[in-house]
Amino acid sequence: MSWGYIDHGPVVAFIIGLFTFVGENDFTVRLGSLFLMTSLSILLYIYGKKFINQHTALILSLSLTANLLFHTNAIIITPDSPLAFFTVLAILFYYIAYFKDDRYIYVGGFMLGMAMLSKISALFPAIGIAIFPILIKEKRYWLKNIHYYGSFILAILVFLPFIVWNIQNDLAFFRYQGAHITRGGSINHFAELWIGLALLIGPLFFYNSVIRPITNLRNWFNITSDMKYFTVVTIIPLGYFLFHSLFTRLELNWVAPVFFGGIFILGLQEYDSVKNKRRLYVQVFYSLFLIILITSQHYFTILPLKGKSDPTNRYFMYQNLLNDTKELIKNNPSLEKYRIVANKFQIPSMINFYLKPKLEAICLSIGYHETLYSFLYDNSELEGKDFIYIHNKEKFPKKLIPYFDSYELLKEIKMYRNESRVSRHSIWLVKNYAGKTSDL
């Protein structure tokens, strides 16, 4: 456990630690995400009903539960799960404080601090929350309220351990992210991102998160103060990610903060007319269809997808690798003395979680971006060592040949699903690692 990591804050690690305290396995490691997303749905309904109305509360809870974005956050464990939980609640409790009951201002501040401690992208909705009283004349009295500033001081105090950790560790997170989020992109990547999000989120949710905030700005003086608040906390992350995606290749989950405010814009719409009700039904059933389809694809071949084009193959691609690696070491006890290494972080992570080797498996990151393993293990300390190297292809990579005196094939592994190969790996015994700093 640590107060910081090179790629994100510590909250997801604490959640994993809490829910795996009695035992670490496939179920308990994901249980924290399920708990957070279920709790978020319940809290949205309770506080939405209390401070807005039951109609909006139902739509908020339903829109979250019946959506593939939040469903995914509930069945896998990543920093996006606590990010969604704490950011949505921060937006909600600041709304309650601004419009209904100012006693909730510190609850909002705490949630905001936890959101940023989960993932730094919570900063964008936070900016919207902070500047709202500046933009809205009738809310500017908050600028004279000491508790307004106190809530953000609380948020900073909650976030402070992560800042201290970075100062103590040569700004490891900021240096890593500075290099990681600047991958070159193109107009094709821009289109793929936003079309992919539209398909993932659903038509009505996407419209209210991406299109509606822009039209709200055009009609600023004709919308309610409530809608102005949710528009501001949505338009800040939307503007950033729209601009950033023009030049950088972004992952779908990176843009999630846009939809944390969008869910409230969706919930505040009037659904009295038959036309609007029909749109809401389309959104819900579309999302439920996607969830059922993806879940069913895990067990049955419904979609005619092969290889990496089938997202559910990710559940199977390491299965044979884990089984065969375990069997190989069991049948050859002399191999236990070697550390398992790879050149992509997923392989050692899977090895460590499922096989728990005596020596922690690591990622060498030769010609590959730095990972947590690069931070934990000084490359110079690995020089001259022999390893078991696992590669995600059949042949030993040419670029790695100069780094070792010799490489010996121990085993080839392939994984098939639905008569299609989903992965291939090879296991090698490599000797006398030269180190990345050597003159090769």
RODO-2510 file (C-alpha; in nm, 4 decimals, decimal comma):
residues 440
     n   res          X          Y          Z
     1     m     0,0000     0,0000     0,0000
     2     s     0,1175     0,3475    -0,0868
     3     w    -0,0235     0,7015    -0,0962
     4     g     0,0598     0,7230    -0,4643
     5     y     0,1428     0,5292    -0,7794
     6     i     0,3004     0,6431    -1,1022
     7     d    -0,0204     0,6047    -1,3028
     8     h    -0,2965     0,6980    -1,0539
     9     g    -0,3867     0,7768    -0,6952
    10     p    -0,4136     0,5267    -0,4095
    11     v    -0,7904     0,4863    -0,3618
    12     v    -0,8338     0,1851    -0,5909
    13     a    -0,5466     0,0099    -0,4101
    14     f    -0,7088     0,0762    -0,0720
    15     i    -1,0423    -0,0580    -0,1998
    16     i    -0,8774    -0,3749    -0,3325
    17     g    -0,6928    -0,4148    -0,0024
    18     l    -1,0138    -0,3734     0,1964
    19     f    -1,2245    -0,6199    -0,0005
    20     t    -0,9464    -0,8803    -0,0371
    21     f    -0,8527    -0,8677     0,3307
    22     v    -1,0092    -1,2094     0,3986
    23     g    -0,8827    -1,3606     0,0735
    24     e    -0,7627    -1,2512    -0,2690
    25     n    -0,9377    -1,4101    -0,5657
    26     d    -1,1304    -1,3258    -0,8838
    27     f    -1,4444    -1,2391    -0,6879
    28     t    -1,3104    -1,0384    -0,3936
    29     v    -1,0781    -0,8252    -0,6060
    30     r    -1,3816    -0,6997    -0,8026
    31     l    -1,6190    -0,6780    -0,5084
    32     g    -1,5214    -0,3191    -0,4282
    33     s    -1,6356    -0,1973    -0,7688
    34     l    -1,9682    -0,3763    -0,7362
    35     f    -2,0191    -0,2239    -0,3907
    36     l    -1,9357     0,1287    -0,5096
    37     m    -2,1595     0,1264    -0,8165
    38     t    -2,4500    -0,0335    -0,6304
    39     s    -2,4144     0,2186    -0,3482
    40     l    -2,3960     0,5064    -0,5974
    41     s    -2,7233     0,4016    -0,7589
    42     i    -2,8933     0,3878    -0,4180
    43     l    -2,7490     0,7214    -0,3016
    44     l    -2,8532     0,8940    -0,6241
    45     y    -3,2098     0,7793    -0,5660
    46     i    -3,2189     0,8695    -0,1941
    47     y    -3,0722     1,2192    -0,2273
    48     g    -3,2339     1,2855    -0,5642
    49     k    -3,5747     1,2080    -0,4154
    50     k    -3,5074     1,4152    -0,1029
    51     f    -3,3679     1,7279    -0,2677
    52     i    -3,5005     1,7229    -0,6260
    53     n    -3,7995     1,4946    -0,6871
    54     q    -3,8767     1,1257    -0,7134
    55     h    -3,9098     1,1428    -1,0912
    56     t    -3,5552     1,2741    -1,1342
    57     a    -3,4232     1,0363    -0,8678
    58     l    -3,5600     0,7358    -1,0552
    59     i    -3,4105     0,8490    -1,3860
    60     l    -3,0711     0,9178    -1,2257
    61     s    -3,0582     0,5762    -1,0606
    62     l    -3,1909     0,3953    -1,3658
    63     s    -2,9618     0,5772    -1,6080
    64     l    -2,6602     0,4768    -1,4023
    65     t    -2,7638     0,1155    -1,3467
    66     a    -2,8745     0,0572    -1,7061
    67     n    -2,5654     0,1854    -1,8823
    68     l    -2,2675    -0,0083    -2,0123
    69     l    -2,0171     0,2551    -1,8917
    70     f    -2,1167     0,2231    -1,5258
    71     h    -2,1921    -0,1490    -1,5615
    72     t    -1,8316    -0,2030    -1,6708
    73     n    -1,7118    -0,0047    -1,3692
    74     a    -1,9056    -0,2491    -1,1511
    75     i    -1,7595    -0,5739    -1,2863
    76     i    -1,3904    -0,4862    -1,3192
    77     i    -1,1680    -0,3038    -1,0723
    78     t    -0,9822     0,0025    -1,2028
    79     p    -0,9363     0,3607    -1,0768
    80     d    -1,2438     0,4501    -1,2845
    81     s    -1,4766     0,2859    -1,0297
    82     p    -1,3919     0,5098    -0,7309
    83     l    -1,3523     0,8026    -0,9724
    84     a    -1,7135     0,7636    -1,0855
    85     f    -1,8438     0,7038    -0,7327
    86     f    -1,6812     1,0042    -0,5660
    87     t    -1,7088     1,2481    -0,8595
    88     v    -2,0816     1,1901    -0,9147
    89     l    -2,1424     1,2311    -0,5403
    90     a    -1,9263     1,5455    -0,5301
    91     i    -2,1359     1,6970    -0,8106
    92     l    -2,4554     1,5945    -0,6282
    93     f    -2,3614     1,7225    -0,2822
    94     y    -2,2272     2,0541    -0,4101
    95     y    -2,5559     2,0953    -0,5974
    96     i    -2,7454     2,0271    -0,2750
    97     a    -2,5257     2,2780    -0,0906
    98     y    -2,5588     2,5488    -0,3567
    99     f    -2,9348     2,5121    -0,4021
   100     k    -3,0951     2,3279    -0,1103
   101     d    -2,8980     2,2903     0,2124
   102     d    -2,5608     2,4583     0,2608
   103     r    -2,4682     2,2131     0,5391
   104     y    -2,3732     1,9606     0,2690
   105     i    -2,0873     2,1791     0,1407
   106     y    -1,8260     1,9873     0,3398
   107     v    -1,9656     1,6517     0,2312
   108     g    -1,9155     1,7729    -0,1241
   109     g    -1,5617     1,8853    -0,0409
   110     f    -1,4705     1,5467     0,1045
   111     m    -1,6142     1,3638    -0,1961
   112     l    -1,4246     1,5946    -0,4297
   113     g    -1,0976     1,5248    -0,2496
   114     m    -1,1577     1,1498    -0,2691
   115     a    -1,2414     1,1811    -0,6393
   116     m    -0,9099     1,3539    -0,7148
   117     l    -0,7301     1,1030    -0,4927
   118     s    -0,8881     0,8314    -0,7094
   119     k    -0,7891     0,9786    -1,0443
   120     i    -0,6612     1,3228    -1,1343
   121     s    -0,9203     1,3690    -1,4130
   122     a    -1,1735     1,4557    -1,1395
   123     l    -1,0033     1,7958    -1,1478
   124     f    -1,2109     1,8977    -1,4524
   125     p    -1,5560     1,8644    -1,2900
   126     a    -1,3966     2,0205    -0,9797
   127     i    -1,3146     2,3338    -1,1795
   128     g    -1,6779     2,3569    -1,2887
   129     i    -1,7981     2,3147    -0,9314
   130     a    -1,5615     2,5859    -0,8065
   131     i    -1,6344     2,8515    -1,0709
   132     f    -2,0129     2,8071    -1,0725
   133     p    -2,0776     3,0740    -0,8048
   134     i    -1,8545     3,3117    -0,9986
   135     l    -2,0555     3,2695    -1,3193
   136     i    -2,4038     3,2876    -1,1672
   137     k    -2,4965     3,6268    -1,0246
   138     e    -2,7534     3,4980    -0,7766
   139     k    -2,4985     3,2527    -0,6334
   140     r    -2,2104     3,4964    -0,5877
   141     y    -2,2969     3,5374    -0,2214
   142     w    -2,1145     3,2061    -0,1828
   143     l    -1,7913     3,3912    -0,2565
   144     k    -1,8360     3,5685     0,0793
   145     n    -1,9079     3,2416     0,2611
   146     i    -1,6078     3,0999     0,4461
   147     h    -1,7511     2,7493     0,4178
   148     y    -1,7269     2,7672     0,0373
   149     y    -1,3498     2,8025     0,0681
   150     g    -1,3388     2,5604     0,3596
   151     s    -1,4892     2,2830     0,1459
   152     f    -1,2112     2,3169    -0,1122
   153     i    -0,9490     2,3321     0,1616
   154     l    -1,0936     2,0026     0,2881
   155     a    -1,0715     1,8589    -0,0647
   156     i    -0,7058     1,9664    -0,0874
   157     l    -0,6304     1,8143     0,2540
   158     v    -0,7801     1,4833     0,1429
   159     f    -0,5721     1,5008    -0,1762
   160     l    -0,2594     1,6212     0,0066
   161     p    -0,1044     1,2762     0,0810
   162     f    -0,0785     1,2148    -0,2933
   163     i     0,0990     1,5484    -0,3426
   164     v     0,3391     1,4706    -0,0563
   165     w     0,4077     1,1258    -0,2033
   166     n     0,4972     1,2842    -0,5374
   167     i     0,7306     1,5352    -0,3738
   168     q     0,9019     1,2500    -0,1931
   169     n     0,9258     1,0450    -0,5128
   170     d     1,0600     1,2948    -0,7657
   171     l     0,7107     1,3797    -0,9020
   172     a     0,6833     1,0253    -1,0380
   173     f     0,3123     1,0471    -1,1267
   174     f     0,3367     1,3810    -1,3058
   175     r     0,6447     1,2782    -1,5026
   176     y     0,4831     0,9511    -1,6099
   177     q     0,1479     1,1033    -1,7042
   178     g     0,3162     1,3894    -1,8863
   179     a     0,4701     1,1378    -2,1254
   180     h     0,1814     0,8902    -2,1291
   181     i    -0,1036     1,1239    -2,2284
   182     t     0,0769     1,2854    -2,5210
   183     r     0,0558     0,9996    -2,7681
   184     g     0,0063     1,1379    -3,1168
   185     g    -0,3446     1,1183    -3,2541
   186     s    -0,5255     1,1905    -3,5803
   187     i    -0,8703     1,2834    -3,7049
   188     n    -0,9438     0,9120    -3,7378
   189     h    -0,8641     0,8597    -3,3702
   190     f    -1,0847     1,1591    -3,2867
   191     a    -1,3758     1,0090    -3,4809
   192     e    -1,3217     0,6600    -3,3381
   193     l    -1,3245     0,7983    -2,9841
   194     w    -1,6462     0,9974    -3,0028
   195     i    -1,8353     0,7503    -3,2220
   196     g    -1,7250     0,4741    -2,9863
   197     l    -1,8502     0,6736    -2,6885
   198     a    -2,1847     0,7368    -2,8574
   199     l    -2,2282     0,3637    -2,9152
   200     l    -2,1165     0,2793    -2,5621
   201     i    -2,3201     0,5421    -2,3760
   202     g    -2,6385     0,5343    -2,5808
   203     p    -2,8115     0,8061    -2,7879
   204     l    -2,9981     1,0047    -2,5206
   205     f    -2,7194     0,9916    -2,2623
   206     f    -2,4597     1,0923    -2,5219
   207     y    -2,6766     1,3791    -2,6473
   208     n    -2,7305     1,5188    -2,2974
   209     s    -2,3616     1,4886    -2,2113
   210     v    -2,1994     1,6136    -2,5343
   211     i    -2,4523     1,8051    -2,7442
   212     r    -2,6908     1,9457    -2,4828
   213     p    -2,4222     2,1288    -2,2774
   214     i    -2,3154     2,3147    -2,5924
   215     t    -2,6728     2,4140    -2,6790
   216     n    -2,7238     2,5163    -2,3150
   217     l    -2,4391     2,7652    -2,3513
   218     r    -2,6133     2,9151    -2,6537
   219     n    -2,9385     2,9407    -2,4538
   220     w    -2,7665     3,0382    -2,1278
   221     f    -3,0169     3,3052    -2,0245
   222     n    -3,3156     3,0796    -2,0928
   223     i    -3,2209     2,7798    -1,8767
   224     t    -3,2682     2,7330    -1,5029
   225     s    -2,9909     2,7856    -1,2485
   226     d    -2,9983     2,4118    -1,1757
   227     m    -2,9308     2,3345    -1,5401
   228     k    -2,6586     2,6000    -1,5512
   229     y    -2,4785     2,4240    -1,2653
   230     f    -2,4795     2,0828    -1,4305
   231     t    -2,3902     2,2407    -1,7636
   232     v    -2,0805     2,4044    -1,6139
   233     v    -1,9555     2,0850    -1,4451
   234     t    -2,0047     1,9014    -1,7749
   235     i    -1,8743     2,1577    -2,0239
   236     i    -1,5335     2,1942    -1,8545
   237     p    -1,4297     1,8278    -1,8982
   238     l    -1,6091     1,8154    -2,2343
   239     g    -1,4127     2,1122    -2,3670
   240     y    -1,0840     1,9697    -2,2445
   241     f    -1,1339     1,6217    -2,3883
   242     l    -1,2765     1,7485    -2,7176
   243     f    -0,9719     1,9679    -2,7681
   244     h    -0,7218     1,7131    -2,6381
   245     s    -0,8610     1,4337    -2,8565
   246     l    -0,7874     1,6385    -3,1697
   247     f    -0,4144     1,5929    -3,1103
   248     t    -0,3833     1,2889    -2,8835
   249     r    -0,5071     0,9328    -2,8987
   250     l    -0,7315     0,8946    -2,5934
   251     e    -0,8803     0,5802    -2,4428
   252     l    -1,2587     0,5579    -2,4079
   253     n    -1,2509     0,5455    -2,0276
   254     w    -1,0385     0,8615    -2,0019
   255     v    -1,3360     1,0711    -2,1170
   256     a    -1,5700     0,9357    -1,8456
   257     p    -1,5808     1,2623    -1,6397
   258     v    -1,7853     1,4201    -1,9204
   259     f    -2,0722     1,1828    -1,8436
   260     f    -2,0687     1,2317    -1,4659
   261     g    -2,2324     1,5700    -1,5116
   262     g    -2,4245     1,4551    -1,8178
   263     i    -2,6227     1,2051    -1,6126
   264     f    -2,7772     1,4956    -1,4175
   265     i    -2,8592     1,6894    -1,7355
   266     l    -3,0319     1,3729    -1,8549
   267     g    -3,2184     1,3363    -1,5254
   268     l    -3,3455     1,6944    -1,5154
   269     q    -3,5215     1,6725    -1,8521
   270     e    -3,9003     1,6665    -1,8651
   271     y    -4,0403     1,3313    -1,9749
   272     d    -4,4099     1,4136    -1,9679
   273     s    -4,4665     1,3960    -2,3432
   274     v    -4,4975     1,0674    -2,5289
   275     k    -4,2034     1,1636    -2,7532
   276     n    -3,9674     1,2258    -2,4624
   277     k    -4,0776     0,9114    -2,2818
   278     r    -4,0103     0,7120    -2,5962
   279     r    -3,6576     0,8546    -2,6133
   280     l    -3,5941     0,7572    -2,2517
   281     y    -3,7221     0,4039    -2,3154
   282     v    -3,4952     0,3751    -2,6197
   283     q    -3,1954     0,4814    -2,4078
   284     v    -3,2699     0,2336    -2,1286
   285     f    -3,3482    -0,0632    -2,3505
   286     y    -3,0524     0,0111    -2,5779
   287     s    -2,8182     0,0088    -2,2795
   288     l    -2,9749    -0,3042    -2,1313
   289     f    -2,9442    -0,4741    -2,4688
   290     l    -2,5721    -0,3923    -2,4808
   291     i    -2,5183    -0,5210    -2,1266
   292     i    -2,7053    -0,8448    -2,1966
   293     l    -2,5282    -0,8888    -2,5303
   294     i    -2,1777    -0,8428    -2,3888
   295     t    -2,2561    -1,0622    -2,0875
   296     s    -2,3998    -1,3375    -2,3076
   297     q    -2,1027    -1,3177    -2,5439
   298     h    -1,8870    -1,4227    -2,2528
   299     y    -2,0632    -1,7608    -2,2444
   300     f    -2,2011    -1,8055    -2,5950
   301     t    -2,0900    -1,7059    -2,9437
   302     i    -2,3618    -1,4581    -3,0368
   303     l    -2,1590    -1,1996    -3,2239
   304     p    -1,9478    -1,3345    -3,5144
   305     l    -1,6320    -1,1727    -3,3792
   306     k    -1,2851    -1,3212    -3,3879
   307     g    -0,9642    -1,2536    -3,1993
   308     k    -0,9161    -0,9082    -3,0488
   309     s    -1,2358    -0,7762    -3,2079
   310     d    -1,4311    -0,9694    -2,9425
   311     p    -1,3932    -0,7721    -2,6157
   312     t    -1,4893    -1,0741    -2,4034
   313     n    -1,1782    -1,2607    -2,5225
   314     r    -0,9822    -1,0595    -2,2670
   315     y    -1,1261    -1,2913    -2,0019
   316     f    -0,9661    -1,5918    -2,1700
   317     m    -0,6431    -1,4795    -2,3338
   318     y    -0,4190    -1,5568    -2,0332
   319     q    -0,5912    -1,8789    -1,9252
   320     n    -0,3570    -2,1298    -2,0908
   321     l    -0,0541    -1,9146    -2,0147
   322     l    -0,1267    -1,9273    -1,6425
   323     n    -0,2002    -2,2992    -1,6402
   324     d     0,1006    -2,3963    -1,8521
   325     t     0,3422    -2,1682    -1,6649
   326     k     0,2338    -2,3181    -1,3355
   327     e     0,2723    -2,6706    -1,4740
   328     l     0,6119    -2,5921    -1,6294
   329     i     0,7575    -2,4684    -1,3005
   330     k     0,5972    -2,7526    -1,1058
   331     n     0,7604    -3,0115    -1,3335
   332     n     1,0930    -2,8247    -1,3313
   333     p     1,1637    -2,7124    -0,9714
   334     s     1,4966    -2,5628    -1,0784
   335     l     1,3035    -2,2857    -1,2562
   336     e     1,1640    -2,1523    -0,9277
   337     k     1,4865    -1,9606    -0,8636
   338     y     1,4346    -1,7427    -1,1715
   339     r     1,2273    -1,4252    -1,1706
   340     i     0,9570    -1,4139    -1,4386
   341     v     0,9790    -1,1058    -1,6601
   342     a     0,7961    -0,9698    -1,9641
   343     n     0,8040    -0,6545    -2,1700
   344     k     0,4368    -0,5604    -2,1224
   345     f     0,2841    -0,5002    -1,7818
   346     q    -0,0246    -0,7218    -1,8240
   347     i     0,1721    -1,0486    -1,8221
   348     p     0,3601    -1,0018    -1,4915
   349     s     0,0445    -0,8598    -1,3327
   350     m    -0,1514    -1,1745    -1,4210
   351     i     0,1366    -1,3974    -1,3092
   352     n     0,1626    -1,2218    -0,9728
   353     f    -0,2109    -1,2259    -0,9036
   354     y    -0,2853    -1,5865    -0,9986
   355     l     0,0429    -1,7741    -0,9501
   356     k     0,2020    -1,5679    -0,6693
   357     p     0,5650    -1,6629    -0,7505
   358     k     0,8358    -1,6437    -0,4828
   359     l     1,0037    -1,3634    -0,6780
   360     e     0,7595    -1,1006    -0,8013
   361     a     0,7238    -1,0998    -1,1792
   362     i     0,8103    -0,7645    -1,3368
   363     c     0,7999    -0,5688    -1,6626
   364     l     1,1385    -0,4741    -1,8122
   365     s     0,9943    -0,1921    -2,0294
   366     i     1,2594    -0,2214    -2,3018
   367     g     1,1330     0,0048    -2,5805
   368     y     0,8049     0,0197    -2,3884
   369     h     0,6590     0,2883    -2,1641
   370     e     0,7576     0,2920    -1,7987
   371     t     0,5286     0,1074    -1,5567
   372     l     0,4935     0,0663    -1,1821
   373     y     0,7562    -0,2087    -1,2018
   374     s     1,0048     0,0447    -1,3412
   375     f     0,9463     0,2555    -1,0314
   376     l     0,9725    -0,0319    -0,7831
   377     y     1,2729    -0,2081    -0,9357
   378     d     1,5950    -0,0293    -1,0246
   379     n     1,7042    -0,1633    -1,3617
   380     s     2,0695    -0,1638    -1,2584
   381     e     1,9915    -0,4142    -0,9813
   382     l     1,8666    -0,6592    -1,2454
   383     e     2,1822    -0,6517    -1,4547
   384     g     2,3636    -0,9856    -1,4849
   385     k     2,0565    -1,1846    -1,3719
   386     d     1,8914    -1,4789    -1,5483
   387     f     1,5138    -1,4740    -1,6003
   388     i     1,2155    -1,6643    -1,7303
   389     y     1,0973    -1,4345    -2,0064
   390     i     0,7376    -1,4520    -2,1348
   391     h     0,6637    -1,3041    -2,4749
   392     n     0,3251    -1,2473    -2,6372
   393     k     0,4398    -1,3982    -2,9677
   394     e     0,6003    -1,7240    -3,0780
   395     k     0,9434    -1,5937    -3,1787
   396     f     1,1882    -1,4259    -2,9466
   397     p     1,1784    -1,0477    -3,0166
   398     k     1,4758    -0,9271    -3,2198
   399     k     1,5016    -0,6010    -3,0267
   400     l     1,5654    -0,7938    -2,7041
   401     i     1,8419    -1,0219    -2,8406
   402     p     2,1255    -0,7742    -2,7607
   403     y     2,0134    -0,7564    -2,3978
   404     f     2,0896    -1,1219    -2,3168
   405     d     2,3776    -1,3620    -2,3726
   406     s     2,1396    -1,6426    -2,4680
   407     y     1,7738    -1,7321    -2,4948
   408     e     1,6290    -2,0842    -2,4815
   409     l     1,2715    -2,1739    -2,5689
   410     l     1,0954    -2,3585    -2,2872
   411     k     0,7373    -2,3702    -2,4120
   412     e     0,4951    -2,2337    -2,6711
   413     i     0,1383    -2,1634    -2,5633
   414     k    -0,1734    -2,0844    -2,7644
   415     m    -0,5236    -2,0088    -2,6486
   416     y    -0,8250    -2,0802    -2,8698
   417     r    -1,1856    -1,9811    -2,8198
   418     n    -1,4698    -2,0488    -3,0609
   419     e    -1,2182    -2,1968    -3,3062
   420     s    -1,0279    -1,8697    -3,3144
   421     r    -0,6905    -1,7999    -3,1589
   422     v    -0,7205    -1,5269    -2,8967
   423     s    -0,3595    -1,5266    -2,7749
   424     r    -0,0201    -1,6858    -2,8173
   425     h     0,2743    -1,6792    -2,5812
   426     s     0,6195    -1,8281    -2,5572
   427     i     0,8288    -1,8916    -2,2470
   428     w     1,2069    -1,8514    -2,2620
   429     l     1,5027    -1,8924    -2,0309
   430     v     1,7231    -1,5864    -2,0826
   431     k     2,0657    -1,5366    -1,9277
   432     n     2,2879    -1,2473    -1,8174
   433     y     2,0638    -0,9449    -1,8624
   434     a     2,2742    -0,6515    -1,9844
   435     g     2,0442    -0,3807    -1,8506
   436     k     1,8849    -0,0910    -2,0373
   437     t     2,1651     0,1504    -1,9543
   438     s     2,4320    -0,0647    -2,1192
   439     d     2,5964     0,0369    -2,4470
   440     l     2,4301    -0,2177    -2,6770
***
